Amino acid sequence: EVKQTSVVVAKEKEAADVTKGQVEKQAAEAKVKADECKAIEDDAQKDLDEALPLLDAAVRILRELKESDITILKSFKQPPGPVVMTMEAMCIMLEKKPAYTKGPDGKKVKDYWS
Protein backbone atom coordinates (compact mmCIF):
# COMPACT_ATOMS: atom_id res chain seq x y z
CA GLU A 1 0.00 0.00 0.00
CA VAL A 2 2.87 2.38 0.77
CA LYS A 3 4.41 1.51 -2.60
CA GLN A 4 1.16 2.30 -4.38
CA THR A 5 0.86 5.58 -2.53
CA SER A 6 4.47 6.47 -3.45
CA VAL A 7 3.74 5.70 -7.11
CA VAL A 8 0.60 7.89 -7.01
CA VAL A 9 2.51 10.67 -5.25
CA ALA A 10 5.35 10.43 -7.79
CA LYS A 11 2.87 10.68 -10.71
CA GLU A 12 1.11 13.62 -9.09
CA LYS A 13 4.47 15.32 -8.43
CA GLU A 14 5.44 14.77 -12.06
CA ALA A 15 2.13 16.29 -13.22
CA ALA A 16 2.58 19.17 -10.79
CA ASP A 17 6.10 19.80 -12.13
CA VAL A 18 4.72 19.93 -15.69
CA THR A 19 2.00 22.34 -14.59
CA LYS A 20 4.55 24.41 -12.67
CA GLY A 21 6.70 24.66 -15.80
CA GLN A 22 3.73 25.78 -17.89
CA VAL A 23 2.76 28.36 -15.28
CA GLU A 24 6.32 29.69 -15.10
CA LYS A 25 6.43 29.96 -18.90
CA GLN A 26 3.10 31.82 -18.95
CA ALA A 27 4.28 34.09 -16.14
CA ALA A 28 7.44 34.94 -18.10
CA GLU A 29 5.37 35.71 -21.22
CA ALA A 30 3.01 37.86 -19.16
CA LYS A 31 5.97 39.76 -17.71
CA VAL A 32 7.32 40.45 -21.20
CA LYS A 33 3.89 41.77 -22.27
CA ALA A 34 3.61 43.84 -19.09
CA ASP A 35 7.06 45.36 -19.74
CA GLU A 36 6.03 46.19 -23.33
CA CYS A 37 2.83 47.82 -22.08
CA LYS A 38 4.76 49.83 -19.49
CA ALA A 39 7.15 51.08 -22.20
CA ILE A 40 4.19 52.13 -24.36
CA GLU A 41 2.55 53.83 -21.38
CA ASP A 42 5.75 55.71 -20.52
CA ASP A 43 6.17 56.84 -24.13
CA ALA A 44 2.56 58.00 -24.33
CA GLN A 45 2.89 59.87 -21.03
CA LYS A 46 6.05 61.60 -22.30
CA ASP A 47 4.20 62.70 -25.45
CA LEU A 48 1.24 63.85 -23.38
CA ASP A 49 3.50 65.83 -21.05
CA GLU A 50 4.89 67.64 -24.10
CA ALA A 51 1.50 68.21 -25.76
CA LEU A 52 -0.55 69.48 -22.81
CA PRO A 53 1.37 72.74 -22.33
CA LEU A 54 1.02 73.42 -26.06
CA LEU A 55 -2.71 72.76 -25.87
CA ASP A 56 -3.05 75.08 -22.87
CA ALA A 57 -1.18 77.81 -24.75
CA ALA A 58 -3.39 77.35 -27.82
CA VAL A 59 -6.56 77.55 -25.74
CA ARG A 60 -5.26 80.68 -24.01
CA ILE A 61 -4.54 82.30 -27.38
CA LEU A 62 -7.97 81.34 -28.75
CA ARG A 63 -9.62 82.95 -25.74
CA GLU A 64 -7.78 86.18 -26.53
CA LEU A 65 -8.89 86.14 -30.18
CA LYS A 66 -11.08 89.07 -31.15
CA GLU A 67 -13.59 89.49 -33.93
CA SER A 68 -11.36 92.14 -35.49
CA ASP A 69 -8.62 89.50 -35.83
CA ILE A 70 -10.97 87.36 -37.91
CA THR A 71 -11.96 90.38 -40.01
CA ILE A 72 -8.30 91.02 -40.81
CA LEU A 73 -7.89 87.41 -41.91
CA LYS A 74 -10.95 87.64 -44.14
CA SER A 75 -9.51 90.68 -45.89
CA PHE A 76 -6.54 88.74 -47.29
CA LYS A 77 -6.84 87.86 -50.97
CA GLN A 78 -3.58 85.90 -50.86
CA PRO A 79 -2.92 85.05 -47.20
CA PRO A 80 0.59 84.26 -45.97
CA GLY A 81 1.68 80.61 -46.03
CA PRO A 82 1.34 80.04 -42.25
CA VAL A 83 -2.25 81.35 -42.36
CA VAL A 84 -3.12 78.99 -45.22
CA MET A 85 -1.50 76.07 -43.41
CA THR A 86 -3.43 76.90 -40.21
CA MET A 87 -6.71 77.10 -42.12
CA GLU A 88 -5.97 73.80 -43.82
CA ALA A 89 -5.34 72.17 -40.43
CA MET A 90 -8.55 73.65 -39.01
CA CYS A 91 -10.60 72.44 -41.98
CA ILE A 92 -9.14 68.95 -41.67
CA MET A 93 -9.86 68.85 -37.92
CA LEU A 94 -13.41 70.11 -38.48
CA GLU A 95 -13.86 67.75 -41.44
CA LYS A 96 -14.62 70.59 -43.86
CA LYS A 97 -14.00 69.72 -47.51
CA PRO A 98 -11.82 72.15 -49.47
CA ALA A 99 -12.85 73.93 -52.63
CA TYR A 100 -10.92 72.98 -55.74
CA THR A 101 -9.42 75.73 -57.86
CA LYS A 102 -6.95 75.86 -60.72
CA GLY A 103 -3.37 76.13 -59.56
CA PRO A 104 -0.56 78.01 -61.34
CA ASP A 105 0.10 74.95 -63.50
CA GLY A 106 -3.57 74.66 -64.51
CA LYS A 107 -4.25 71.55 -62.40
CA LYS A 108 -6.95 71.42 -59.74
CA VAL A 109 -5.63 72.05 -56.25
CA LYS A 110 -7.28 72.05 -52.84
CA ASP A 111 -8.19 75.56 -51.73
CA TYR A 112 -8.90 75.90 -48.03
CA TRP A 113 -9.09 79.69 -48.20
CA SER A 114 -11.92 80.54 -50.60
Disulfide bonds with the S-S distance in Angstrom:
none
